[in-house]
């Protein structure tokens, strides 16, 4: 009533003004509420989490670096090229979903004239080192200012014990062995030529329909077969083909795609392939590419525990777990197969963040309880706890164990933590998973909450080679035991080949129901050009020089030629027990990267990529042993030597 006494203001006028104000305030508050609420429908991002998550919110098992706070940390670290990405399952067509759970994918093309390995080709292999360092490389170098000495390729070469390509590109003195090696080289050239003719720039070749396949594993990245083939072409002396591949990587490999990729697959194929190409050639272009790509993978680690999720958008950095993974978990063989590549990313960039990320994974694994000393296949990236007690040395688990022993070897045998984890895991595997069939075959069963599943996958056949290369560094009294175990498992995997009509092995084979080393289910009968059995032959040859391993490898060559070679490339087959195979129309990129490379090395002298200097990642890309003491000595000499 006070307002009524004001001169010139009527009661009705004042009432109208108040209602207008009320409507305006109501509209304004609604708009603010709408905008604020809309934020929760935006894609997940680290920045929004930082704004809205309480700092006092309790976090699950968190160890060292790796959580979202590292994103802040990372912005203060020496800069490398761009930012992170991710996505990706399935391999090829035939039930290859399990492949992304653990290892490899595809490639092919026509046939120019073959160039001899060695001699002139050896000279031609001295590829111009990125035609001088680019401005971006120099900028990257200066950005690293705060870190220790920058990487020197010449210093690295000085720390190798032997030339990477050997005295004569690994050419064996035995004529028959050399003839077999040349045959493998011809298979590589045939595969590559058809890929180039029909699928250039795509990820894999479909040899029956003569077109390319892209798939959804690589987040928009292309040319998986090209990147996977770089080192194979180089060590075989196929320099014309190598130069074509290099040119495509320089001009055609676009890392600015905005797609969803498998962290695991991009790491082992693209990061591994580019790293290997750099270390073999010294070409700075590869180094610049791999550092740009490596940085794009980092946001996958932005989880409460630092355990990366399996899928990452390479453009936005958003990551998530596979839809099929139990309770949103991460997969042991995926987050456990990053160590080799990420250590080398730190070596090249001078930025410790890559090594910190993978060391954080290891810290968490050491901290949590392991059932019977075993590592289950599914782990929550949120809580840091196991989701299921399913243990496998094949799909979902395999390359985790491989990277433990290889991390130790790649560290010049200084990574005692990796050594302890590997031999501890081997003890648990022997106690719980290693079985002997009634027919005397040694195999690795799977473990499901204490119940054994007497099945062994083709993927698990890499373990013969793994146990072999780890034999020397365990307890001295167990050296021969490990070599014997490696030989027995490799023999079992060979049996899975010899017991099929095609002499190629099935995707999985069983030891129950009266059968041994044979697939009893239709869904397990396919072969998609996988390398694991041949991989073990190669390692066992180098460790023992038993000629049977070369004979077994040649049996595989003959079977591939008879059953998988088609008019325009190589294709997987749907039933290894049928003599009239149905082809799956997919030339996997890992056939060029692994299967043919391991065959070529099997028929080469041991000084081609000698194991004293090189460790192969799980896609068979060779990465050098890191000899820090040697590199430091070389750096000191460089500084003290007169100009």
Secondary structure by P-SEA (a helix, b strand, c coil): ccccccccccaaaaaaaaaaaaaaaaaaaaaaaaaaaacccccccaaaaaaccccccccccccccccaaaaaaaaaccccccccccccccccccccccccccccccccccccccccccccccccccccccccccaaaaaaaaaaccccccccaaaaaaacccccccccccccccaaaaaaaaaaaaaaaaaaaaaaacccccccccccccccccccccccccaaaaaaaaaaaaaacaaaaaaaaaaaaacccccccbbbbcaaaaaacaaaaaaaaaaacccaaaaaaaaaaaaaaccccccccccccccccccccccccccccccccccaaaaacccaaaaaaaaaaccaaaaaaaaaaaaaaaaccccccccccbbbcccccccccbbbccccccaaaaaaaaaaaaacccaaaaaaaaaaaaaaaaaccccccccbbbbbbbbccccccccccccccaaaaaaaaacccccccaaaaaaaaaaaaaaaaaaaaaaccccccccccccccccccccccccccccccccaaaaaaaaaaaacccaaaaaaaaaaaaaaacccccccbbbbbcccccccccccccccccccccaaaaaaaaaccccccccccccccccccccccccaaaaaaaaaaaaaccc
